[in-house]
């Protein structure tokens, strides 16, 4: 009798847990209008009159729209200052509901009006601007590289994922413990060494003709990369002379070389190969590290992220990496 009662109680607990699980709210995902090329994402919202606006999405970038694009779109400009010190901004324009992207929560919703030379990535690529860390700030996203789509979760809530592949994101805080910037840092392991890198979905290399021929993968010249400071690049090259190196590869940055790292471990997954482009150490030890909570050695970009469905929960400072 006791056994039957215990079994009945267990059965009821199982049923009730299933009911509660079924009733648990799930994040509602909104797919954004995107263009995917070279392992990078652009969003392409459409204005009510039919003009398409193309923004590179860049977790390590600013909020920028080109001056020529503002004129084409006929968006109102507001200015701060005068003369040579004047700074022009716009607010995110209205878009068609079926082809829209959310406005930035950070930066007071302002997007800086800039010249093409100030745009990260390859300035010669056709684009109207960049949506950077202040656009990602305060929201939950999934960047599904294999499926070539971006999902936004308006109600928040991290999509379900294996806890074994969940990693914390580091963010800089001020003296009061309040978040001071949304440049996300995460830790990966390369060649047995943990490395702190900034998350950089907009990291771009533009291969020159010789490098493109040496690579031989029939991909575009402008493409995603990851970055590493010179000291680590040189150490890898010296320790592993068989790791493939393409000299004078990057036509945008004084013909910097790139190195093919066989394996990178992130969030419990090991993937590869991953190409890293060399940058001077101060680029990351000084400038980038000023905006992160710890010193970073480089940036993790699309050359590594392309293997994953990456969910980013900015409010709770956590990411989930899933293989598809």
KOLVEX-386476 format. One record per residue: x, y, z of N, C-alpha, C in turn; residue in three letters. Coordinates in steps of 0.2 Angstrom, whole numbers, plus 5000, padded with zeros to 4 digits. Example, Ala and Ser with C-alpha at 12.3 -4.5 7.8 and 13.67 -1.06 7.14 Angstrom:
# residues 2
506649725039506249785039506649845039ALA
506449895035506849955036506450005039SER
This chain:
# residues 324
500449945000500050005000500450065000UNK
500950065005501450125005501750134998UNK
501950074995502350084989501850114983UNK
501250094983500750124978500650194980UNK
500550214986500450284987501150324985UNK
501650304987502350334985502350344978UNK
502250284974502250284967501750344964UNK
501150344967500650394965500850464966UNK
501150474971501450544973501950564968UNK
502450514966502950524962502650544955UNK
502150504953501850514946501550584946UNK
501150604951500850664951501350724951UNK
501950714955502450764954502750774947UNK
502750714944503050714937502550754932UNK
501950734933501450764929501350844930UNK
501350864937501350934938501950974936UNK
502550934937503150974934503150984927UNK
502850934923502750944916502250994914UNK
501751004918501251054917501551124918UNK
501951134924502251194925502851204920UNK
503151154917503651174912503351194906UNK
502751164904502351184898502151254899UNK
501951274905501651344906502251394906UNK
502851374907503351424908503451464902UNK
503451524903503551574897504151554893UNK
504151554886504751554882504951614879UNK
505551634878505751694875505451694868UNK
505051754866504851764859505351794855UNK
505551764850506151784845505851824840UNK
506151884838505951924832506551914827UNK
506451884822507051884817507151954813UNK
507751974813507852044810508052034802UNK
507952084798508152084791508852084791UNK
509252034788509952034788510252014781UNK
510852034781511252014775511851984778UNK
512051924776512651894779513151874773UNK
513751904775514251894770514951894773UNK
515351844771516051844774516051834782UNK
515551794784515451784791515351844795UNK
515051894793514751954796514051964795UNK
513752004799513052014799512952094797UNK
512552104792512252174792511452174793UNK
511152224796510452224796510252274791UNK
509652254788509452294782508652314783UNK
508552364788507852384789507652424783UNK
506952434782506652474777506252524779UNK
506352584777505952644779505252644776UNK
504852684778504152684775504052704768UNK
504552744766504552764758504952714754UNK
505152654757505552604754506252604753UNK
506552654757507352654757507552604762UNK
508052564759508352514764509052544767UNK
509152534773509652564777510152494779UNK
510752504778511152444779511652464784UNK
511652424790512052434796512452374797UNK
513152384797513552324800513452314807UNK
513352254810513252244817513952224820UNK
514152264825514752264828514852274835UNK
514852214839514852214846515452254849UNK
515952274845516552304847516552374844UNK
516052404841515952464838515552514841UNK
515552574837515052624840514452624836UNK
514052684837513452694833513552754828UNK
513552734822513752774817513352774811UNK
513152824808512852824801513152884797UNK
513252864791513652904786513252974784UNK
513653024784513353084782512953084775UNK
513253054770512953044764512253004765UNK
512252954769511652914770511052954773UNK
511253004778510753044781510453084776UNK
510853114771510553154766510053114762UNK
510353054760509853014756509252994759UNK
509252984765508652954769508253014771UNK
508453074771508153134773507953134780UNK
508353114785508253104792508453174795UNK
508053194800508253254804508853244808UNK
509353304807509953304811509853344817UNK
510153324823510253374828510953384830UNK
511153434832511853454833512053474840UNK
512653464842512953484849513553524847UNK
513653584850514253624849514153664842UNK
514753704841514753744835515453744831UNK
515453764825516053764821516353694821UNK
517053694822517453634821517253584826UNK
516953614832516853564837516153534837UNK
515753554832515053534831515053454830UNK
514553424834514453354833513753344831UNK
513653304825512953294823512753224825UNK
512053214826511753154828511053144824UNK
510853084824510153074822509853024827UNK
509253014828508852964831508752914826UNK
508652844828508552794823507852814820UNK
507852804813507152824810506652774811UNK
506052784809505552734809505652684803UNK
505452624804505452574799504852534798UNK
504752504792504152464791504152404797UNK
503552394799503552344805503852274802UNK
503752254796503952194794504752184792UNK
505052244792505752254790506052304795UNK
506052284801506252334806506852314811UNK
507152354814507652344819507552384825UNK
507652364831507552404837508052464837UNK
507852524840508252574841508752564847UNK
509352594847509752584853509552604859UNK
509652564865509452584871509952634874UNK
510652614873511152654875511252714871UNK
511752764873511952824870511352864869UNK
510852864873510252904873509852894866UNK
510052844863509652834857509952864851UNK
510552904852510852944847511352904842UNK
511352914836511852884831512252944828UNK
512852934829513352984827513352984819UNK
513353054816513353064809514153064808UNK
514353024803515153024802515253024795UNK
515953024793516253014787516452944786UNK
516452914780516652844779517252824782UNK
517752874782518452854785518352834793UNK
517852854796517752834803517452774804UNK
517152744799516752674800517252624801UNK
517152574806517552514807517452464801UNK
517852424800517852374795518152394789UNK
517952374783518152404777517752464774UNK
518052524774517652584772517352574765UNK
517652534761517452534754516852484753UNK
516652454758516052404757515452454757UNK
514952434753514352474754513952464760UNK
513852514764513452514770513352584772UNK
512852594776512652664778512852674785UNK
513152624789513352644796513552574800UNK
513552584806513752534811513252534817UNK
513052474819512652474825513152434830UNK
513352464835513852444839513652424846UNK
514152424851513952404858513352434861UNK
513252494860512752534863512052514860UNK
512052474854511452454851511252384854UNK
511852344855511752274858511552284866UNK
511752334869511652344876510952344878UNK
510852304884510252304887509752254884UNK
509952214879509552164876509852094876UNK
509352054873509551984872509551964865UNK
510051934862510051924855510351844854UNK
510151824848510451764846510751774839UNK
511451764838511751774832511851704829UNK
511451684825511451614822511851614816UNK
512551594817512951604811512851544806UNK
512751484808512551434803511951444799UNK
511451474802510751484799510751554796UNK
511251594797511351664794510751704796UNK
510651714803510051754805510251784812UNK
509951834813509951874820509251874823UNK
509151844829508551854833508651894839UNK
508051934840508051984845507451964850UNK
507551964856507051944861506852004865UNK
506252034863506052094866505852094873UNK
505652034875505452024882506051994886UNK
506651994883507151964887507151894888UNK
507551864893507551794894508051764889UNK
508551724892509051694888508751624885UNK
508851614879508551554876508851494879UNK
508551434879508751374882509451354879UNK
509851334883510551304881510851264886UNK
511351224884511651184889512051224894UNK
511951214900512351254905513151244904UNK
513351184902514051174901514351224895UNK
513951254891514151294886513951364887UNK
513851384894513651454896514251484899UNK
514451544897515051574899514851654901UNK
515251674907515051744909515451794904UNK
515051854903515351904899515651964904UNK
516251984903516452034908516352104905UNK
516152154909515952224907516352274912UNK
516552324909516852374913516352404918UNK
516552424924516052454928516452514931UNK
515952564934516252624937516352614944UNK
516552664947516752664955516152644959UNK
515552654956514952634960514652564958UNK
515052534954514852464952514352464946UNK
514252524943513752524938514152514931UNK
513852474927514152464920514352524916UNK
514952534914515152594911515252584904UNK
515252524901515252514894514952444892UNK
514852434886514552364885515052324880UNK
515652334880516152304876516252234880UNK
516052184877516052114881516652084880UNK
516952054886517552014886517351944888UNK
517751894885517651824887518251794886UNK
518351734889518951694890518951634885UNK
519451624881519451564877520151534879UNK
520251474876520851434877521151424870UNK
521851444870522151424864522851394865UNK
523051344863523651304864523751294872UNK
523251284875523251274882523251334887UNK
523251394884523251454887522651494887UNK
522351514893521751554893521951624891UNK
521551644887521651714884520951754885UNK
521051814887520451864887520451904881UNK
519851894877519751934871519051974871UNK
519052024867518452064867518052034861UNK
517352024862516952004857516852054852UNK
516952034846517052084840516652054834UNK
516052054833515652034828515852064821UNK
516052124822516252164816516952164814UNK
517352124817518052114815518152094808UNK
518552144804518552134797519352134795UNK
519452094790520052104786519952104779UNK
520352144775520252154768520852124765UNK
520852064762521452024759521652064753UNK
522252064752522552094746522552034741UNK
522652044734522651994729523051934731UNK
523651944733524151894734523851844740UNK
523651884745523351844751522751804749UNK
522351834745521651804743521851734739UNK
522351744735522551684731522951634735UNK
523351654740523651604744523151564749UNK
522551604751522051574755521651524750UNK
521451544744521151494740520551464741UNK
520151504745519451474747518851494744UNK
519051544739518551574734518051614738UNK
518251634744517851684748517951754746UNK
517551804749517651874747518351904750UNK
518551954747519151984750519052014757UNK
518452054758518252084764517852024768UNK
518152004774517851954777517951964785UNK
517651914789517751914796518451894798UNK
518751914803519351884806519251884813UNK
519751864817519951874824520551914824UNK
520651944830521351984830521751964836UNK
522351964836522851954841523452004841UNK
523652014847524152064848524852034846UNK
525352074844525952054841526352004845UNK
526352014851526751974856526451904856UNK
525851894856525551824855525651794848UNK
525551834843525651814836526351784835UNK
526851824838527551804837527651744841UNK
527351734847527551674851527251614848UNK
526651624845526351564842526751544836UNK
526951594832527351574826527951544827UNK
528351564833528951534834528851464837UNK
528351454841528251394845527951334840UNK
527551364835527251314830527351334823UNK
527951324821528151344814527751314808UNK
527351264810526951224805526251264804UNK
526051304809525451344809525451384803UNK
524951384799525051424792524951494793UNK
525451534790525451604791525451634784UNK
525051684783525051724776525351794778UNK
525851814775526251874776525851934772UNK
525851994775525652044772524952034769UNK
524452014773523851994771523352044771UNK
523352094776522852144777522952204774UNK
522652224768522752284765522552344768UNK
522152334773521852394777522352424782UNK
522752374785523252394791523952374789UNK
524252414785524952404784525152334782UNK
524752294779524952234777525052184782UNK
524652184788524852144793524752074791UNK
525052024794524951954793524451924797UNK
524251864795523751824798523951754799UNK
523751724804523951654806523351604807UNK
523451544805522851494806522951454812UNK
522551464817522551434823522151364823UNK
522451304824522051244823521451234827UNK
521451264833520951244838520851304843UNK
520251324844520051374849519551344853UNK
519651344860519051314864518751374868UNK
518051374867517651434869517051394872UNK
516851414878516251384881516151314881UNK
516651274882516651204882516751174875UNK
516751214870516751184863517451194860UNK
517751154856518351164853518251164845UNK
518351224842518251224835518951254831UNK
518851244825519451264821519451244814UNK
519851264810520351314811520051384812UNK
520451434815520251504816520751544814UNK
520651594809521151644807521151704812UNK
521751724814521851784818522351824814UNK
522151894814522551944811522951984816UNK
523651994814524052024819523852104820UNK
523952124826523852194827524352214832UNK
524552274832525052304838524752294845UNK
525252274849524952254856524552314859UNK
524852384858524452434861523752444859UNK
523552414853522852414851522452384856UNK
522652334859522252294864522452304871UNK
523052304872523352314879523152384882UNK
523152434878522952504880522252524878UNK
522152534871521552564869520952514871UNK
520952454868520352414869520252394877UNK
520752384880520752364887520452424892UNK
520552484889520252544893519452534893UNK
519152504889518452494888518152424891UNK
518652384893518452314896518652314903UNK
518352264907518452254914519152224915UNK
519452194911520152164911520552174905UNK
521252164905521652174899521452124894UNK
521352144888521252094883521852084878UNK
521952034875522452014871522352024863UNK
521652024862521452034855520652024855UNK
520452004849519652004848519451934845UNK
518851914847518551854845518051874840UNK
518151864833517751884828517451824824UNK
517151844818516751794814517151734812UNK
517851734812518151684809518151624815UNK
517951644821517851584826517051584827UNK
516751634827516051634829515651604823UNK
515851594817515551564812515351494813UNK
515651454818515451394820514851384825UNK
514651444827514151434833513451474831UNK
512951454835512351494837512551524843UNK
512651594844512851624849512251664852UNK
512051654858511551694862511851744867UNK
511751804867512051854871511551884875UNK
511551884882511151914887511551964890UNK
511452024887511852084890511652104897UNK
510952104898510752124905511152084911UNK
511152014909511351964914512151944913UNK
512451974908513151964907513351894906UNK
512951864901513051794900512951774893UNK
513351724890513251704883513251624883UNK
512851604878512751534877513051514870UNK
513451464869513751444863513451374861UNK
513151374855512851304853513151294846UNK
513351224845513551204839512951174835UNK
512851184829512251164825512551114820UNK
